[in-house]
Amino acid sequence: MVSTLAAIIALSLFVILSLDLPFTGDVAAKPTALKEETVEFCSYNFANPTEAHNCKDPVSHSHG
């Protein structure tokens, strides 16, 4: 019983630490998909769909 509880706590801590740092480690998420979606989102004008480029410069705020 105690070993099962210890295993659950250890696995929970591992999952928390893995999800807390998504851009580090062997299986890291790359920010390129988010940058592409930001550009696409900013190119769509919800009030007037025929106009484009709502955002000033969404990609320039990145540090990489």
N, C-alpha and C positions, 0 to 999 in steps of 0.2 A: 504494500500500500504506500509506504513512504517512498520507495524507489519510483513508483509510478508518478507520484506527485512531484518528485525531484526532476524526473524526465520531462514532465509537462512544463514545469517552470523553466527549465533549461531551454527547451524548444521554443517557448514563448519569448524568452529573452533573445534568442538567436534570431527569430523572425522580426522582432522589434528593431534590433540593431541592423539587420539586413535592409529593412524597409526605410530606416532612418537615413541611410546614406546611399541613395539610388544611383549616384553618378560616380561611385568608387568601386573598386574590386574587379574581379574577373568578369562577372556578368553585369556590366554597367550600362545604364540607359544613356544613350547619346542625346544631346539637346537639339540635334538637327531636325528631328521630326517636329518638335515644338516650334522651332523657328519657322519652318515651312508652313505650319498651320497658322501661325501668327500673321505671316504675310498674306495668306489666303483670306483669313478672317478680316484683316484690315482692308483688303481690296474690295470687300462687299459692303455696300451702303444699304443698311436696312430701311432707311426712310425713303430713299430713291434708288432703286436697284440699277438704274441706268448709269449712275455716277459711280466712280471708283476711288480708291485710295483715301480711306477715312483717316488712317493713322499717319502721323508725320514721318517717322522712320523707325519701324518696329525692330529692325535687325541691329541697329547701331547701339542699342542698350546692352548688348551682350559683352561679356568679358573674355571671350575665347576666340 
